[in-house]
Structure formats: C-alpha cells, structure tokens
Amino acid sequence: MIRWDPRAKSAVVTGASSGIGYELALLLARRGATVVVAARREERLAQLAMAAASLPGKIVCCPGDITDPLVRQRLIACGAEHGEGGIDLLVNNAGIGAIGPFASASAERLRRIMEVNFFAPAELTRIAIPLLRKRKDTIICNIGSVLGHRAVPDKSEYCASKFALHGWSDSLRAELAGQGIQVTLVSPSTTASEFFDAVIDTSPTASSPSFGKWSPDRVARAALAAIMARRAEVILSLGGKALVYGDRLSPPLMNHLLGSRYRSIAKGY
C-alpha cells in the first residue's frame, strides 16, 4: 500500500486550539501541508498560525463551534478553497467530556457530549466526502478513545459518544473502501491535562483513573504515523491496550476490576 504523503496536501483539523489537534496541525504543516484549523478559541488558533509561520506548509484559521451547521459548511468550503477544489485529509478531533455518575447528571450533559463528540464530526464528514472523492488516496481520521472500546464508570456519556464514533468509523470504512477513502480510527488513552480542560457539568474536585497517559505531542505523532501508513485502527499506550485487550479476553474480570476501583475511589480511599 502506498504511504500517504502530507506534502502539498489540503487538510482540515478540528479542535486545534490545544492538545492533540494543535500538535497534529503543526506536524502536518511541518511536512508541507496546508492545514485549515477549527476551534472556538480564535486567539489560540491565531497563536497556532504564528507558530507555523516559518514552516513549509501553512495554517489557515476558521474559528467557530463545529456543532453549528453554518460553521461546518464554512470550514469544509475553506478546506476546498485552499485545496484547489478538494480535500485530502479530514481529522475529527474536537471533543468534550464529563465526570460523574450518570443517574445524577442532567439530560443536557448527555446531549451536549453526543453533539460535540459524535453528531458534529459525522455531519462534518458527510459534507466533506464529495470533496474527498475528488482526490486520490484521501483519509478521514477520527480521534476516538480506548473508552470507545471498553467503558468505565463515571464517564458514561463520554464512553457512549466514543463507542458511537468507533462503530460509525467501522461502517464508514467499509462503505468507502472502494472509493479510495481510508478511514483511520486513533484511540488514545488519557492525554495529559487535556481531558480536564474540556469537561462540562463536572465537580471541580472530580478525578478520574488513567490508563496510560501520553502527552498531546506523542499522541499527535502516533496519529500522523497511522494516517501516513493508512492504518484502519490504532490503540495507543500499554495501559490502553491492557484495558481493551483485557476486556476482550475476560469481560467479567474487567467488570470486577473496574467496579472495585470505582467503589474505592467513590469512598475516598
């Protein structure tokens, strides 16, 4: 299989104001891609563009909330404009989370997380597919989570959104296989500091166990390697792999271990 080369390519990256999206946009620009970036924080996107000013590629800012249909239309149009009518790579990275028991949470928390983590990237991709078809060897990269393979307590809405993204990615990959569009699912574990920077409806004192914490830069480098190799799916970190493959080997054992750990945390042990 021919490796994907970022040089002179047009890419769209969501959630690029910090963390994985920020670092991945820089990596792509470093390799000569024109990267259209989206996020709600316009000033952070401007900082990203400045950081990439001396790189072979360039960063084009398209600020806005991707849950807004007009923002999604504008983002894809901007990607096509800078890609001479087509798009080579779409990275669905934007996401939010929450910590706390499902039973005591609001209905709005579930709706908001599903809207940002699943419905928005799905609808953004629907708009992008016709433009991806105009190129050869194009890629859709969805940034999922190990919690889209094995759910844990206190993150029910987040897990549900990532399971949805996982299943949708698998289906989309099969649908687009004959059209030259690769779908890559990258499933990181906890990314250092980023999850807690984007939680909603969550107590300030809430904590959450980690299954192999990586830096945003390390996750971005692994994601780019998976994109360039046109991988179908990658699960990152040893802790993340232990969680996922342990569950595949013995779901009852994993249920017991996670349940015991959750009860200990809930009691303050």
DOBABA-119210 format. One line per 2 residues: number of its first residue (from 0); for each residue z, y, x of N, C-alpha, C. Coordinates in nm, 3 decimals. Layout:
BEGIN
NUM) Z Y X Z Y X Z Y X ~ ...
This chain:
BEGIN
0) 0.000 -0.119 0.084 0.000 0.000 0.000 0.000 0.125 0.088 ~ -0.084 0.222 0.055 -0.093 0.346 0.131 0.030 0.431 0.107
2) 0.090 0.480 0.215 0.208 0.565 0.202 0.170 0.703 0.148 ~ 0.260 0.761 0.072 0.238 0.893 0.016 0.267 0.997 0.123
4) 0.175 1.093 0.141 0.188 1.196 0.242 0.211 1.330 0.175 ~ 0.323 1.400 0.203 0.352 1.529 0.137 0.261 1.644 0.179
6) 0.189 1.630 0.289 0.111 1.744 0.339 0.009 1.792 0.236 ~ 0.012 1.923 0.212 -0.081 1.990 0.122 -0.071 1.940 -0.022
8) 0.042 1.880 -0.057 0.063 1.830 -0.192 0.138 1.934 -0.276 ~ 0.125 1.920 -0.407 0.197 2.005 -0.502 0.310 1.924 -0.565
10) 0.433 1.975 -0.554 0.549 1.904 -0.606 0.629 1.995 -0.699 ~ 0.694 1.935 -0.798 0.785 2.006 -0.888 0.920 1.936 -0.878
12) 1.026 2.014 -0.851 1.160 1.959 -0.835 1.256 2.035 -0.925 ~ 1.326 1.965 -1.013 1.426 2.031 -1.099 1.564 2.019 -1.037
14) 1.654 2.105 -1.083 1.790 2.102 -1.031 1.796 2.133 -0.883 ~ 1.718 2.233 -0.840 1.701 2.259 -0.697 1.790 2.371 -0.643
16) 1.884 2.419 -0.722 1.968 2.528 -0.674 2.079 2.481 -0.581 ~ 2.103 2.350 -0.576 2.206 2.296 -0.487 2.186 2.147 -0.471
18) 2.265 2.088 -0.383 2.272 1.943 -0.372 2.142 1.873 -0.338 ~ 2.119 1.762 -0.404 2.004 1.676 -0.374 1.873 1.750 -0.392
20) 1.858 1.823 -0.503 1.734 1.895 -0.529 1.703 1.999 -0.425 ~ 1.805 2.072 -0.383 1.790 2.175 -0.279 1.740 2.112 -0.150
22) 1.809 2.007 -0.107 1.775 1.942 0.020 1.639 1.874 0.014 ~ 1.605 1.812 -0.099 1.477 1.745 -0.111 1.362 1.845 -0.111
24) 1.381 1.959 -0.176 1.278 2.063 -0.174 1.252 2.111 -0.032 ~ 1.358 2.129 0.046 1.342 2.170 0.186 1.268 2.064 0.267
26) 1.303 1.938 0.246 1.236 1.830 0.319 1.087 1.826 0.288 ~ 1.052 1.844 0.161 0.911 1.844 0.123 0.837 1.962 0.183
28) 0.900 2.079 0.181 0.837 2.198 0.240 0.822 2.183 0.391 ~ 0.919 2.115 0.452 0.915 2.091 0.595 0.794 2.005 0.632
30) 0.752 1.922 0.538 0.639 1.832 0.561 0.508 1.886 0.506 ~ 0.510 2.013 0.465 0.385 2.079 0.429 0.351 2.085 0.283
32) 0.443 2.049 0.194 0.415 2.053 0.050 0.445 2.191 -0.007 ~ 0.375 2.224 -0.114 0.410 2.341 -0.195 0.501 2.290 -0.306
34) 0.624 2.342 -0.309 0.726 2.288 -0.399 0.766 2.394 -0.501 ~ 0.738 2.368 -0.627 0.783 2.455 -0.736 0.920 2.406 -0.780
36) 1.020 2.492 -0.770 1.158 2.451 -0.794 1.214 2.519 -0.918 ~ 1.297 2.446 -0.991 1.357 2.498 -1.114 1.508 2.477 -1.112
38) 1.579 2.571 -1.170 1.724 2.564 -1.191 1.762 2.689 -1.269 ~ 1.882 2.689 -1.324 1.926 2.806 -1.399 1.968 2.921 -1.308
40) 2.017 2.890 -1.187 2.069 2.993 -1.098 1.957 3.053 -1.013 ~ 1.903 3.164 -1.059 1.788 3.225 -0.993 1.819 3.269 -0.850
42) 1.940 3.320 -0.828 1.976 3.368 -0.694 1.980 3.253 -0.594 ~ 2.021 3.134 -0.637 2.025 3.020 -0.547 1.884 2.971 -0.514
44) 1.794 2.980 -0.611 1.655 2.944 -0.583 1.594 3.042 -0.484 ~ 1.630 3.169 -0.495 1.579 3.270 -0.401 1.628 3.240 -0.260
46) 1.752 3.194 -0.249 1.805 3.156 -0.117 1.729 3.036 -0.061 ~ 1.696 2.943 -0.147 1.618 2.827 -0.105 1.481 2.869 -0.054
48) 1.416 2.960 -0.125 1.285 3.009 -0.082 1.293 3.078 0.054 ~ 1.399 3.154 0.076 1.419 3.221 0.205 1.441 3.119 0.316
50) 1.517 3.014 0.286 1.544 2.910 0.386 1.417 2.837 0.428 ~ 1.318 2.836 0.339 1.193 2.764 0.367 1.082 2.856 0.417
52) 1.115 2.984 0.439 1.013 3.083 0.472 0.933 3.049 0.597 ~ 0.995 2.986 0.694 0.927 2.957 0.821 0.872 2.814 0.828
54) 0.879 2.741 0.718 0.835 2.601 0.717 0.685 2.590 0.690 ~ 0.623 2.477 0.722 0.479 2.460 0.700 0.439 2.471 0.553
56) 0.524 2.421 0.463 0.497 2.433 0.321 0.562 2.558 0.265 ~ 0.576 2.565 0.133 0.642 2.681 0.074 0.716 2.643 -0.053
58) 0.810 2.729 -0.090 0.889 2.713 -0.211 0.849 2.820 -0.311 ~ 0.819 2.779 -0.432 0.787 2.871 -0.540 0.895 2.857 -0.647
60) 0.961 2.966 -0.683 1.074 2.963 -0.775 1.028 2.979 -0.920 ~ 1.082 2.894 -1.007 1.056 2.902 -1.150 1.190 2.882 -1.223
62) 1.274 2.984 -1.224 1.409 2.969 -1.280 1.408 2.948 -1.431 ~ 1.511 2.878 -1.478 1.525 2.855 -1.622 1.597 2.726 -1.651
64) 1.632 2.708 -1.777 1.703 2.589 -1.824 1.600 2.489 -1.874 ~ 1.593 2.372 -1.813 1.488 2.276 -1.849 1.507 2.214 -1.986
66) 1.619 2.240 -2.052 1.633 2.195 -2.190 1.555 2.285 -2.286 ~ 1.505 2.397 -2.236 1.423 2.489 -2.316 1.276 2.446 -2.305
68) 1.210 2.413 -2.416 1.070 2.370 -2.411 0.977 2.472 -2.345 ~ 1.003 2.601 -2.364 0.918 2.703 -2.302 0.933 2.703 -2.151
70) 1.054 2.679 -2.103 1.077 2.670 -1.958 1.003 2.550 -1.901 ~ 1.005 2.438 -1.973 0.935 2.319 -1.925 0.784 2.344 -1.916
72) 0.730 2.408 -2.017 0.587 2.440 -2.016 0.553 2.531 -1.899 ~ 0.636 2.631 -1.878 0.611 2.727 -1.769 0.622 2.659 -1.632
74) 0.717 2.569 -1.618 0.737 2.500 -1.491 0.616 2.415 -1.455 ~ 0.567 2.336 -1.549 0.453 2.250 -1.521 0.326 2.334 -1.499
76) 0.312 2.442 -1.574 0.197 2.531 -1.554 0.200 2.592 -1.415 ~ 0.319 2.628 -1.368 0.333 2.685 -1.234 0.298 2.580 -1.128
78) 0.342 2.456 -1.150 0.308 2.349 -1.056 0.159 2.327 -1.048 ~ 0.092 2.330 -1.164 -0.053 2.310 -1.166 -0.126 2.428 -1.102
80) -0.074 2.548 -1.124 -0.137 2.668 -1.064 -0.136 2.660 -0.913 ~ -0.024 2.618 -0.857 -0.013 2.611 -0.711 -0.069 2.479 -0.657
82) -0.101 2.386 -0.747 -0.162 2.261 -0.705 -0.309 2.254 -0.737 ~ -0.370 2.370 -0.761 -0.513 2.380 -0.791 -0.551 2.289 -0.908
84) -0.470 2.296 -1.013 -0.503 2.225 -1.135 -0.434 2.092 -1.155 ~ -0.364 2.043 -1.055 -0.296 1.914 -1.067 -0.158 1.916 -1.005
86) -0.084 1.810 -1.025 0.048 1.793 -0.964 0.052 1.656 -0.896 ~ 0.107 1.652 -0.777 0.114 1.526 -0.701 0.248 1.455 -0.714
88) 0.355 1.532 -0.736 0.489 1.474 -0.739 0.576 1.551 -0.837 ~ 0.645 1.477 -0.924 0.746 1.535 -1.013 0.878 1.469 -0.983
90) 0.979 1.549 -0.951 1.113 1.496 -0.925 1.207 1.545 -1.034 ~ 1.253 1.454 -1.118 1.351 1.485 -1.222 1.490 1.465 -1.165
92) 1.550 1.575 -1.122 1.679 1.568 -1.053 1.792 1.638 -1.128 ~ 1.762 1.738 -1.208 1.867 1.815 -1.275 1.957 1.724 -1.358
94) 2.087 1.751 -1.351 2.179 1.668 -1.428 2.318 1.729 -1.436 ~ 2.394 1.685 -1.535 2.534 1.725 -1.551 2.616 1.602 -1.585
96) 2.748 1.615 -1.579 2.834 1.503 -1.611 2.961 1.549 -1.681 ~ 3.049 1.457 -1.706 3.179 1.485 -1.767 3.273 1.371 -1.735
98) 3.402 1.402 -1.732 3.504 1.301 -1.705 3.607 1.305 -1.817 ~ 3.644 1.189 -1.867 3.746 1.181 -1.971 3.711 1.077 -2.075
100) 3.810 1.028 -2.147 3.788 0.923 -2.248 3.690 0.967 -2.355 ~ 3.606 0.875 -2.397 3.506 0.905 -2.500 3.572 0.941 -2.633
102) 3.678 0.870 -2.669 3.739 0.887 -2.802 3.794 1.026 -2.825 ~ 3.837 1.092 -2.717 3.896 1.226 -2.733 3.798 1.338 -2.699
104) 3.674 1.304 -2.671 3.574 1.406 -2.635 3.503 1.457 -2.760 ~ 3.434 1.570 -2.743 3.359 1.628 -2.854 3.221 1.564 -2.865
106) 3.164 1.570 -2.984 3.027 1.523 -3.004 2.930 1.607 -2.923 ~ 2.963 1.735 -2.905 2.875 1.825 -2.831 2.863 1.783 -2.685
108) 2.971 1.726 -2.628 2.965 1.681 -2.488 2.859 1.573 -2.470 ~ 2.857 1.477 -2.561 2.756 1.371 -2.555 2.616 1.428 -2.570
110) 2.597 1.515 -2.670 2.464 1.571 -2.694 2.413 1.652 -2.576 ~ 2.501 1.733 -2.516 2.460 1.818 -2.405 2.419 1.734 -2.283
112) 2.498 1.631 -2.253 2.467 1.547 -2.138 2.336 1.471 -2.159 ~ 2.317 1.417 -2.277 2.192 1.346 -2.305 2.073 1.442 -2.301
114) 2.091 1.563 -2.347 1.983 1.661 -2.347 1.938 1.695 -2.206 ~ 2.035 1.720 -2.117 2.002 1.759 -1.979 1.954 1.640 -1.897
116) 2.025 1.528 -1.907 2.002 1.414 -1.819 1.889 1.321 -1.863 ~ 1.857 1.323 -1.993 1.753 1.232 -2.039 1.640 1.299 -2.117
118) 1.671 1.368 -2.226 1.565 1.424 -2.309 1.480 1.526 -2.233 ~ 1.544 1.615 -2.157 1.468 1.717 -2.084 1.373 1.656 -1.980
120) 1.420 1.565 -1.893 1.326 1.505 -1.798 1.216 1.423 -1.866 ~ 1.250 1.355 -1.975 1.147 1.278 -2.045 1.038 1.368 -2.100
122) 1.078 1.479 -2.163 0.979 1.569 -2.219 0.903 1.645 -2.111 ~ 0.970 1.677 -2.000 0.901 1.741 -1.888 0.794 1.648 -1.833
124) 0.828 1.521 -1.823 0.733 1.422 -1.771 0.614 1.406 -1.867 ~ 0.641 1.410 -1.996 0.533 1.397 -2.094 0.427 1.508 -2.072
126) 0.476 1.628 -2.044 0.385 1.741 -2.019 0.310 1.723 -1.887 ~ 0.380 1.665 -1.788 0.323 1.655 -1.653 0.221 1.543 -1.638
128) 0.229 1.438 -1.718 0.144 1.320 -1.698 -0.006 1.354 -1.695 ~ -0.058 1.436 -1.786 -0.201 1.468 -1.778 -0.241 1.534 -1.646
130) -0.151 1.612 -1.588 -0.180 1.677 -1.460 -0.163 1.582 -1.342 ~ -0.071 1.487 -1.356 -0.055 1.383 -1.253 -0.178 1.293 -1.249
132) -0.239 1.271 -1.365 -0.359 1.186 -1.373 -0.479 1.249 -1.301 ~ -0.475 1.378 -1.281 -0.588 1.447 -1.216 -0.592 1.422 -1.066
134) -0.483 1.369 -1.011 -0.473 1.341 -0.868 -0.474 1.191 -0.843 ~ -0.487 1.155 -0.718 -0.477 1.015 -0.678 -0.338 0.989 -0.619
136) -0.285 0.870 -0.647 -0.159 0.827 -0.586 -0.046 0.925 -0.612 ~ -0.025 0.962 -0.737 0.081 1.055 -0.771 0.211 0.981 -0.803
138) 0.321 1.056 -0.804 0.453 0.993 -0.816 0.543 1.073 -0.910 ~ 0.617 1.000 -0.992 0.728 1.054 -1.069 0.854 0.994 -1.009
140) 0.944 1.077 -0.962 1.069 1.029 -0.903 1.185 1.074 -0.992 ~ 1.257 0.979 -1.047 1.374 1.008 -1.130 1.501 0.981 -1.051
142) 1.585 1.083 -1.041 1.713 1.065 -0.971 1.815 1.015 -1.072 ~ 1.845 0.886 -1.063 1.938 0.824 -1.155 2.077 0.816 -1.093
144) 2.139 0.700 -1.105 2.273 0.679 -1.053 2.303 0.530 -1.054 ~ 2.395 0.487 -0.966 2.440 0.349 -0.975 2.509 0.325 -1.110
146) 2.556 0.434 -1.173 2.619 0.422 -1.304 2.517 0.407 -1.415 ~ 2.391 0.405 -1.379 2.285 0.368 -1.472 2.254 0.219 -1.462
148) 2.328 0.149 -1.377 2.316 0.003 -1.363 2.446 -0.066 -1.408 ~ 2.558 -0.001 -1.375 2.689 -0.054 -1.413 2.777 0.064 -1.459
150) 2.819 0.062 -1.583 2.900 0.171 -1.636 3.046 0.157 -1.593 ~ 3.117 0.271 -1.591 3.258 0.273 -1.555 3.335 0.353 -1.659
152) 3.465 0.335 -1.666 3.546 0.411 -1.762 3.544 0.561 -1.733 ~ 3.567 0.642 -1.833 3.584 0.787 -1.825 3.454 0.864 -1.798
154) 3.342 0.795 -1.791 3.213 0.863 -1.774 3.111 0.805 -1.872 ~ 3.156 0.776 -1.992 3.071 0.704 -2.087 2.942 0.779 -2.118
156) 2.950 0.910 -2.140 2.829 0.986 -2.175 2.733 0.993 -2.056 ~ 2.789 1.016 -1.938 2.706 1.022 -1.818 2.638 0.887 -1.792
158) 2.715 0.779 -1.804 2.659 0.645 -1.785 2.548 0.618 -1.887 ~ 2.572 0.656 -2.011 2.472 0.634 -2.116 2.342 0.707 -2.082
160) 2.353 0.829 -2.034 2.233 0.907 -2.001 2.157 0.845 -1.885 ~ 2.229 0.792 -1.787 2.163 0.732 -1.671 2.108 0.592 -1.703
162) 2.172 0.519 -1.792 2.114 0.394 -1.840 1.983 0.423 -1.914 ~ 1.983 0.528 -1.994 1.860 0.566 -2.067 1.750 0.601 -1.969
164) 1.784 0.677 -1.866 1.685 0.716 -1.765 1.631 0.593 -1.692 ~ 1.718 0.498 -1.664 1.679 0.374 -1.597 1.581 0.294 -1.682
166) 1.616 0.271 -1.808 1.529 0.193 -1.895 1.395 0.261 -1.919 ~ 1.400 0.391 -1.939 1.277 0.468 -1.959 1.188 0.462 -1.834
168) 1.248 0.471 -1.716 1.172 0.463 -1.591 1.101 0.330 -1.578 ~ 1.171 0.221 -1.611 1.110 0.088 -1.604 0.991 0.076 -1.699
170) 1.007 0.125 -1.821 0.899 0.118 -1.919 0.781 0.205 -1.876 ~ 0.812 0.326 -1.831 0.706 0.419 -1.790 0.628 0.364 -1.670
172) 0.700 0.299 -1.579 0.634 0.241 -1.461 0.529 0.138 -1.502 ~ 0.564 0.056 -1.601 0.470 -0.045 -1.649 0.351 0.020 -1.721
174) 0.378 0.123 -1.799 0.273 0.191 -1.873 0.172 0.259 -1.781 ~ 0.221 0.315 -1.670 0.136 0.396 -1.583 0.083 0.320 -1.462
176) 0.117 0.192 -1.451 0.081 0.114 -1.332 -0.068 0.113 -1.304 ~ -0.149 0.107 -1.408 -0.293 0.102 -1.388 -0.359 0.237 -1.376
178) -0.279 0.343 -1.374 -0.334 0.478 -1.370 -0.309 0.550 -1.238 ~ -0.256 0.477 -1.141 -0.234 0.537 -1.009 -0.111 0.625 -1.002
180) -0.022 0.616 -1.100 0.101 0.696 -1.101 0.220 0.604 -1.078 ~ 0.288 0.623 -0.966 0.406 0.543 -0.933 0.530 0.607 -0.994
182) 0.621 0.526 -1.047 0.750 0.575 -1.095 0.858 0.518 -1.005 ~ 0.930 0.606 -0.938 1.035 0.568 -0.844 1.170 0.608 -0.901
184) 1.262 0.515 -0.909 1.399 0.543 -0.955 1.493 0.537 -0.835 ~ 1.559 0.648 -0.806 1.656 0.655 -0.696 1.795 0.659 -0.757
186) 1.880 0.565 -0.718 2.013 0.554 -0.779 2.122 0.575 -0.674 ~ 2.167 0.700 -0.655 2.275 0.726 -0.561 2.411 0.690 -0.619
188) 2.510 0.680 -0.530 2.648 0.677 -0.574 2.694 0.822 -0.585 ~ 2.824 0.845 -0.581 2.874 0.983 -0.586 2.816 1.063 -0.470
190) 2.766 1.180 -0.500 2.717 1.271 -0.396 2.824 1.374 -0.367 ~ 2.859 1.393 -0.241 2.973 1.475 -0.201 2.974 1.610 -0.272
192) 3.076 1.634 -0.352 3.108 1.760 -0.422 3.018 1.789 -0.541 ~ 2.897 1.735 -0.546 2.801 1.780 -0.646 2.839 1.740 -0.788
194) 2.894 1.621 -0.809 2.926 1.580 -0.946 3.026 1.677 -1.009 ~ 3.127 1.717 -0.932 3.230 1.802 -0.986 3.185 1.947 -1.001
196) 3.071 1.982 -0.940 3.016 2.116 -0.956 2.941 2.130 -1.088 ~ 2.912 2.020 -1.154 2.830 2.024 -1.276 2.888 1.937 -1.386
198) 3.022 1.948 -1.405 3.085 1.876 -1.515 3.113 1.971 -1.629 ~ 3.109 1.921 -1.751 3.137 2.003 -1.869 3.249 1.939 -1.949
200) 3.321 2.021 -2.027 3.423 1.970 -2.119 3.516 1.873 -2.047 ~ 3.563 1.915 -1.929 3.643 1.826 -1.843 3.765 1.901 -1.791
202) 3.879 1.835 -1.787 4.000 1.896 -1.735 3.984 1.931 -1.588 ~ 4.033 2.048 -1.543 4.023 2.087 -1.403 4.093 1.989 -1.308
204) 4.188 1.913 -1.360 4.262 1.818 -1.276 4.203 1.678 -1.279 ~ 4.093 1.660 -1.351 4.033 1.528 -1.363 3.983 1.478 -1.228
206) 3.997 1.349 -1.206 3.946 1.287 -1.084 3.866 1.164 -1.123 ~ 3.790 1.117 -1.027 3.705 1.002 -1.056 3.688 0.918 -0.931
208) 3.696 0.784 -0.943 3.675 0.698 -0.827 3.532 0.708 -0.777 ~ 3.515 0.689 -0.647 3.382 0.697 -0.586 3.342 0.559 -0.535
210) 3.211 0.533 -0.540 3.159 0.405 -0.492 3.058 0.429 -0.381 ~ 3.103 0.490 -0.271 3.015 0.512 -0.157 2.957 0.652 -0.154
212) 3.039 0.750 -0.119 2.998 0.890 -0.123 2.903 0.924 -0.008 ~ 2.790 0.987 -0.041 2.693 1.034 0.057 2.677 1.185 0.044
214) 2.631 1.248 0.152 2.601 1.391 0.147 2.469 1.413 0.073 ~ 2.449 1.532 0.014 2.321 1.560 -0.053 2.201 1.543 0.040
216) 2.215 1.583 0.166 2.104 1.570 0.260 2.068 1.424 0.284 ~ 2.170 1.339 0.295 2.144 1.197 0.318 2.074 1.135 0.198
218) 2.119 1.171 0.077 2.054 1.119 -0.044 1.910 1.169 -0.051 ~ 1.888 1.297 -0.018 1.753 1.353 -0.023 1.660 1.282 0.074
220) 1.710 1.251 0.194 1.627 1.182 0.293 1.593 1.041 0.245 ~ 1.689 0.974 0.183 1.662 0.840 0.129 1.563 0.847 0.013
222) 1.576 0.951 -0.069 1.484 0.968 -0.182 1.342 0.993 -0.133 ~ 1.328 1.079 -0.032 1.195 1.107 0.020 1.134 0.982 0.084
224) 1.216 0.903 0.153 1.166 0.778 0.212 1.116 0.684 0.102 ~ 1.187 0.677 -0.011 1.146 0.592 -0.122 1.017 0.644 -0.185
226) 1.005 0.775 -0.196 0.884 0.836 -0.252 0.764 0.806 -0.163 ~ 0.779 0.828 -0.034 0.668 0.809 0.059 0.627 0.662 0.068
228) 0.723 0.571 0.051 0.693 0.427 0.053 0.647 0.378 -0.083 ~ 0.648 0.466 -0.183 0.609 0.432 -0.320 0.691 0.314 -0.373
230) 0.822 0.322 -0.348 0.914 0.218 -0.395 0.933 0.229 -0.546 ~ 0.960 0.118 -0.611 0.990 0.120 -0.754 1.133 0.165 -0.779
232) 1.224 0.118 -0.695 1.366 0.148 -0.718 1.445 0.131 -0.590 ~ 1.541 0.220 -0.567 1.633 0.204 -0.454 1.775 0.235 -0.502
234) 1.870 0.153 -0.459 2.011 0.175 -0.486 2.076 0.214 -0.353 ~ 2.143 0.328 -0.350 2.194 0.382 -0.224 2.343 0.350 -0.205
236) 2.383 0.341 -0.081 2.519 0.322 -0.031 2.567 0.178 -0.050 ~ 2.649 0.134 0.042 2.704 -0.001 0.034 2.795 -0.015 -0.087
238) 2.875 0.090 -0.114 2.964 0.086 -0.229 2.887 0.077 -0.360 ~ 2.778 0.151 -0.366 2.694 0.147 -0.486 2.630 0.010 -0.506
240) 2.581 -0.048 -0.398 2.521 -0.181 -0.406 2.625 -0.286 -0.445 ~ 2.747 -0.272 -0.391 2.853 -0.367 -0.425 2.885 -0.360 -0.574
242) 2.889 -0.238 -0.629 2.916 -0.220 -0.771 2.806 -0.285 -0.856 ~ 2.681 -0.256 -0.821 2.568 -0.304 -0.902 2.551 -0.455 -0.890
244) 2.548 -0.506 -0.767 2.522 -0.648 -0.748 2.644 -0.733 -0.783 ~ 2.764 -0.677 -0.767 2.884 -0.746 -0.811 2.882 -0.768 -0.961
246) 2.833 -0.668 -1.033 2.824 -0.679 -1.179 2.720 -0.782 -1.218 ~ 2.610 -0.790 -1.144 2.506 -0.888 -1.176 2.556 -1.031 -1.153
248) 2.642 -1.048 -1.050 2.693 -1.181 -1.019 2.802 -1.224 -1.117 ~ 2.892 -1.129 -1.151 3.004 -1.166 -1.239 3.050 -1.046 -1.320
250) 2.986 -1.020 -1.432 3.028 -0.907 -1.517 3.176 -0.915 -1.560 ~ 3.229 -1.032 -1.597 3.370 -1.037 -1.637 3.465 -0.993 -1.525
252) 3.436 -1.036 -1.402 3.519 -0.996 -1.289 3.513 -0.845 -1.269 ~ 3.392 -0.787 -1.276 3.378 -0.643 -1.258 3.448 -0.567 -1.370
254) 3.440 -0.619 -1.493 3.512 -0.556 -1.604 3.663 -0.553 -1.576 ~ 3.715 -0.663 -1.525 3.857 -0.672 -1.495 3.896 -0.573 -1.384
256) 3.817 -0.569 -1.276 3.848 -0.481 -1.164 3.843 -0.334 -1.204 ~ 3.738 -0.296 -1.275 3.723 -0.156 -1.316 3.830 -0.119 -1.419
258) 3.860 -0.211 -1.509 3.962 -0.184 -1.610 4.100 -0.167 -1.548 ~ 4.131 -0.252 -1.449 4.261 -0.242 -1.381 4.273 -0.112 -1.305
260) 4.164 -0.073 -1.238 4.167 0.052 -1.162 4.180 0.172 -1.255 ~ 4.111 0.166 -1.367 4.118 0.275 -1.463 4.259 0.290 -1.518
262) 4.322 0.179 -1.553 4.457 0.186 -1.608 4.556 0.240 -1.505 ~ 4.535 0.206 -1.378 4.623 0.258 -1.273 4.607 0.409 -1.258
264) 4.482 0.456 -1.260 4.456 0.600 -1.248 4.514 0.674 -1.368 ~ 4.495 0.617 -1.488 4.542 0.683 -1.610 4.694 0.696 -1.611
266) 4.766 0.602 -1.548 4.911 0.607 -1.542 4.961 0.695 -1.428 ~ 4.868 0.743 -1.344 4.907 0.831 -1.234 4.950 0.757 -1.109
268) 4.916 0.629 -1.099 4.955 0.551 -0.982 4.865 0.585 -0.865
